[in-house]
Amino acid sequence: MDFGLKGKRALVCASSRGLGLGCARALAGEGVHLVMNARGKDVLEDAAQKIRDEFGVEVETVAADVTTEDGRKPLIDAAGEADILVNNAGGPPPGMWQDWDREDFIRALDANMLAPIALIKALVPGMMERGWGRVVNITSQSVKAPIPVLGLSNSARAGLTGYVAGTSRQVAGSGVTINNLLPGIHDTDRADALDRAVCEKEGISMEEARARRCAGIPAGRYGTAEEFGAACAFLCSRHAGFIVGQNILLDGGGVNATL
């Protein structure tokens, strides 16, 4: 299937590893030129060079913290007339409701709600003028089914979801779609960190922690960055222009809901 993306330009945030890297690689495989971002310069450049070598696309890197205004400015400048925006940022730390104060929530909102909104506001007007664009926000299955220990993430990502619900319908008539991808547990550094927290709290091994989590996933396994990236590339494709303001779960069936 031809996704119709060859020669397009994409900004993919937090793309040196994990789900962001999976999205960057999938888009590069469709001939999309990339602006890749992460905070760590060395890891970012290594990931970018591997994509250049494997797919032959142009890749520009911007080492910056996307959650800050100073970090977003060079990123927006580098993105230029981007056709595709993939919003992504690491999630806040786990904990319980008594653990968080106002500053914890402000940091979570900055990273997982306000930063993606700022990039949408910066890049979508140009997409609308050109008559075509795609925005994919990587959020979490927690906006469908809250995860008790991820209350900061539950809150911030739910706020972004509400913003996208209204905004996506305002821009769709200009050929721009905005949708959210909701990952469950994928085999990434984030999953390792969450599993390690369980190990430390309960005194069990990583193998036991992973087996316990897999037992609650109907697919019986963690997802992969490659299959997540493929879903992102499809949402960015010419075939997905009628998908507007949706929240698409990639969780192996983990969220038990009819709708």
N, C-alpha and C positions, 0 to 999 in steps of 0.2 A: 504494500500500500504506500503510495506516494503522499507524504504528509504536506507537501507544498511549502516546505520551510527553507529550502536551499537558498543561501544568500541572505537570509534574515539575520538580525542582530539581537542578541539577548543579554540582559544583565541577570546573572544568577548569584544571589547573595549566599554567604556562608557556604561556599562551594568547594572548599579544599578537601573535604572528606564527607562521609555519610550520605544522607539523602540529597543534600545540595550537590555533591559531586555526582551522584547518580543522575540527577536532572541535567547537569552540565554535559555529561558524557552522552546521554541520550539525545540531547539537542544537537551536539556536535556530530553525532552519527547521522543526523538528518541534514547536515551541511550548514548549520547555524554558526555564525561567528559569535564569539563570546567575550563578555566582560565578566571576569570571575573575581570574587571578593572573599576575603577572610582576614582575620586579625594577624595570623602568623605568616610572615612573608615567605619563609623558606618552604614550608609545607605547601603553601598556595602555588608558588612558582613551580615546584616539582609536579604538582597535579596538572597545572596548565601545560607544561612542556610535554607530558605524556599524552595529553589530548592533541596538541599540535602534531606530534609525531604520528599518532595513530589515525587521526581523522583529517589532517591537512587543512584545518580551518584556522582562521585568525583568532588568537586569544590574547586579550589584554588583561593584566592583573592589577588590582588595586587593594593593597593591604591596608585595611581601615576597619574601625569598629562601626558597623552599620547602625548600631543602636544610639549613636550620638550624632548631633547636628554637624560637628566638625568632621566626623567620619563619613557622613553621607555626601558632603559637598564634592569631594573629588570623585566619588562614585557616580554621582549624577552627571558631572562634567564628562567623565569617561564614557558613560552610557550613550550620550549624544542622542541621536534619533533611534533609540532602541525600539524594536518591534515587539519584544517580549520582555516581561519582568517576572522573575521568580523570586518571591519574597521568602526569606528564611532566616531564622536566628535561633541560637540555642535556647532551650527552655530554662526557666528559673529552677533553683534547687528545690528538692522535695522537703516536706515538713508537715506539721499539723497546724490547725487554725490558730492555736495559741502562740505559735512561733513568730508570726509576721506582724510587723508594724507598718506605718504609713510609707516609710522609705522603701521597704521591701516591695510594696505594691507599685510604687512609682517606678522602680527599676524594671519590674515585670511589664508594666504598661509601656514604658519607653522601648523595651526590646521587642515585645510580641504584639503590640497594638499600634503604638504611635509611629514607630519606625517604618513599618510597611505602609501605613497611611501616608506618611510624608513622601515615600518613593512613588506611590500611586499618584499623588497630587503633582509630583514633579514630572512624571513621564507620560501619564495617560493623555494630557491635553495634546501633546504632539502626535500620539497614536490616533486620536480622534481627527486631527487635521488631515492626517494621511489616509484615513479611512480604514485602518486595519491595526489591530493590536491584541495582545494576549497578556493577561496577568494571572499568575497562579500563586496563591499563597499557601505555603506549607504550614498547617496549623496542627491539630491533634484530634485523635478520637475523643478526647476529653470534652470537646464542645458538644458531642452527642451524648456522652455518658461520663459525667464527672469522675475523676480519679481522686479519692480523698487526700492522698499525700501530695497531690500536685495542684493545690488550691490556687497558687499564684498563676500557674499556667491556665487552669480552668477559667479564671477570671479574665485575664488579659486576652486570651485567644477568643473567648466568647464575645468580648467587645469588638474585636476585629471582624468577627463573623457578622455581627449586627451591622457594622459599617458597610461591609461588602454587600449585604442583602439589599440595601437601598441603593448604593452607588452603582452596582453592576447594572441595574435596570435603567439607570439614567444615561449610561454611556453606550449601551448595547446597540442603539440605533445608529451609532457612528462606526460600527464594525469592530468594536472593542469588547472583548469578553473578560470578565473577572470571575474566577472560581477558586474554591479552596480544596486542597487535598488533605485528608485527615489520616495521618499514619497511626497505626497501632504500633506494636513492638517490631522494630526492624533490627537487623544485626549491625548495629552502629555503636559508636563510642557512647552515645546517650544511653542506649540499652545497657551497656556494660556498667555505666555509672549507677544506674538505677538498681541493677542486679547486685552490684557491689555493696550498695547501701543496705539491701536486704540481708546480704551475707554478714555484714558487720552487726546489724541489729539483732539477728536471730542466731548467729553463730553457725551458719551452714556454709557449704562450699558453693562456688560459682556454678558447678554442674547441677547441684541440687536446686539452686535458685532458678536457673534456666529451665530445668525440667518442670518445676512447679508452675512457672509462667506458661510454658508451652502446653501444659495440661489444660489451661483455661482458654486456649485458642483452638477453635474447631479445625483449622488447617493443620494443627499439630506442630507448628514451627514458627520461627521468626521470619519476617519478610526480608527481602533483599533490596539493596539500593538500586540494583539494575531494574527490577520490576517496578519499583516506585518511579524511577526515571522514565520508564516507558509510558507510564500513565500520564506523567507530566507532559511528555512530548506529544501525546495524543491530544491532550487538552489545548495545546498550543497549535495544533494542526489546522489545516483548512477544513477538515471534516468536523470540527467541534464548534463551529460558529453559532450553533443553535443551543449550546449549553451555556446558560447564563445564571450566575449567582448561586451555583450549586455547591454542596458540601459532600464530597465523594470520599467514602471510607476505603482505606486500604489497610485492613486490620485482620485479615484471615478469618473474618466472621466473629471477631471478639466482642463486638457490640451486639447484644441480643435484642434487636428491635425490629418491628415490622416495617417501619418507615424511617 
